[in-house]
Amino acid sequence: MPTTTNTDEPDAPDGVQIDLISGERMDGMATMEKIRMILDGVHDGNIVILEEGLTPDEESRLIEVTMAEISPDEFNGIEIETYPKSDTRKSSLLGRIMGGDEPTTKLTVIGPANQIKTLHKDETLISALVSRD
């Protein structure tokens, strides 16, 4: 995971760090490794963008772990937005047998709940307002 920007240092740039994580990097990780990497970044105040997103089970587990870690003085939780699953599924029997019935998850954006606010979301756009604190 990239290092976080320390805004307490006099020469540190002021802003929000965005971690763009490829699907390739996530492929070899277990569910809890993915969750820990995401939450560690968000705890540091970063916005985490996943190229391929999480499975529904992984996303549910992320929410469970996040709820357990919420602390009023330290961690307010996460904001998570995912593009909807693609509707371009193969509807034929052969397509389903060949695995074409599996929808693909698109880009997922995760950030600290107190720093990111979704302004608009549709099937092709996620628009968010990000603040430093």
C-alpha positions as CSV (number, residue, x, y, z in Angstrom):
1,M,0.0,0.0,0.0
2,P,1.4,3.4,-0.8
3,T,2.4,5.6,2.1
4,T,0.1,8.2,3.3
5,T,0.6,11.9,3.0
6,N,1.5,13.4,6.4
7,T,0.0,16.8,6.5
8,D,1.7,17.6,9.8
9,E,5.1,18.0,8.1
10,P,5.8,21.6,6.9
11,D,6.8,20.5,3.4
12,A,4.0,17.9,3.0
13,P,1.5,18.6,0.2
14,D,-2.0,19.3,1.3
15,G,-4.6,17.1,-0.2
16,V,-6.2,13.7,-0.2
17,Q,-4.3,10.6,-1.3
18,I,-6.1,8.3,-3.7
19,D,-5.0,4.6,-3.9
20,L,-5.8,3.0,-7.3
21,I,-5.7,-0.8,-6.8
22,S,-5.5,-3.1,-9.8
23,G,-7.6,-6.2,-10.1
24,E,-4.3,-8.1,-10.7
25,R,-3.1,-7.0,-7.2
26,M,-6.3,-8.2,-5.6
27,D,-6.5,-11.5,-7.4
28,G,-4.1,-13.4,-5.2
29,M,-5.4,-12.1,-1.9
30,A,-7.7,-13.8,0.5
31,T,-10.9,-11.9,1.5
32,M,-9.5,-10.7,4.9
33,E,-6.3,-9.5,3.2
34,K,-8.3,-7.4,0.8
35,I,-10.5,-6.0,3.6
36,R,-7.5,-5.2,5.8
37,M,-5.7,-3.4,2.9
38,I,-8.8,-1.4,2.1
39,L,-9.5,-0.4,5.8
40,D,-5.9,0.4,6.5
41,G,-5.9,2.9,3.7
42,V,-9.2,4.4,4.7
43,H,-8.1,4.6,8.4
44,D,-5.2,6.7,7.1
45,G,-7.7,9.0,5.4
46,N,-7.1,7.8,1.8
47,I,-9.7,7.2,-0.9
48,V,-9.3,3.6,-2.2
49,I,-10.4,2.8,-5.8
50,L,-10.6,-0.8,-6.8
51,E,-10.4,-1.6,-10.5
52,E,-12.5,-4.7,-10.3
53,G,-14.4,-4.2,-7.0
54,L,-15.4,-6.9,-4.5
55,T,-17.7,-9.8,-4.7
56,P,-21.0,-9.4,-2.8
57,D,-19.7,-11.7,0.0
58,E,-16.5,-9.6,0.3
59,E,-18.4,-6.4,0.3
60,S,-20.7,-7.7,3.1
61,R,-17.7,-8.8,5.1
62,L,-16.1,-5.4,4.6
63,I,-19.2,-3.7,6.0
64,E,-19.2,-6.2,9.0
65,V,-15.5,-5.5,9.8
66,T,-16.0,-1.7,9.4
67,M,-19.0,-1.7,11.8
68,A,-16.8,-3.5,14.4
69,E,-14.1,-0.9,14.0
70,I,-16.2,2.3,14.3
71,S,-15.1,4.5,17.1
72,P,-16.7,8.0,17.6
73,D,-13.4,9.7,18.3
74,E,-11.2,7.8,15.8
75,F,-13.0,6.1,12.9
76,N,-16.4,7.1,11.5
77,G,-16.8,4.2,9.0
78,I,-16.7,4.1,5.3
79,E,-18.6,5.4,2.3
80,I,-18.6,2.8,-0.6
81,E,-20.0,3.2,-4.1
82,T,-19.8,0.6,-6.8
83,Y,-20.8,0.8,-10.4
84,P,-23.7,-1.5,-11.0
85,K,-23.1,-4.9,-12.4
86,S,-23.1,-5.2,-16.2
87,D,-26.4,-6.3,-17.8
88,T,-24.6,-7.7,-20.8
89,R,-25.1,-11.3,-19.8
90,K,-25.4,-14.1,-22.2
91,S,-28.9,-15.4,-21.8
92,S,-28.6,-18.6,-23.8
93,L,-28.2,-22.0,-22.1
94,L,-24.7,-22.4,-23.7
95,G,-23.8,-18.9,-22.5
96,R,-24.7,-19.8,-18.9
97,I,-22.9,-23.1,-19.1
98,M,-19.7,-21.4,-20.4
99,G,-19.9,-18.9,-17.5
100,G,-21.4,-16.0,-19.4
101,D,-24.1,-15.5,-16.8
102,E,-21.6,-14.1,-14.4
103,P,-21.9,-10.3,-14.3
104,T,-18.8,-8.2,-14.0
105,T,-18.2,-5.8,-11.2
106,K,-16.9,-2.4,-12.2
107,L,-15.0,0.2,-10.4
108,T,-15.5,0.6,-6.6
109,V,-14.7,3.8,-4.6
110,I,-14.2,3.5,-0.8
111,G,-13.3,6.3,1.6
112,P,-13.7,7.7,5.1
113,A,-17.4,8.4,5.8
114,N,-16.6,11.8,7.1
115,Q,-14.5,12.8,4.1
116,I,-16.4,11.5,1.0
117,K,-20.0,12.3,0.0
118,T,-21.6,10.8,-3.1
119,L,-23.2,13.6,-5.1
120,H,-24.5,11.5,-8.0
121,K,-24.3,7.9,-9.1
122,D,-25.6,6.2,-12.2
123,E,-24.5,3.3,-14.4
124,T,-21.6,5.3,-16.0
125,L,-20.6,7.9,-13.4
126,I,-19.9,8.2,-9.7
127,S,-19.5,11.9,-8.7
128,A,-18.2,12.5,-5.1
129,L,-17.2,15.4,-3.0
130,V,-14.0,14.8,-1.1
131,S,-12.8,16.9,1.8
132,R,-9.6,16.6,3.9
133,D,-11.4,16.4,7.2
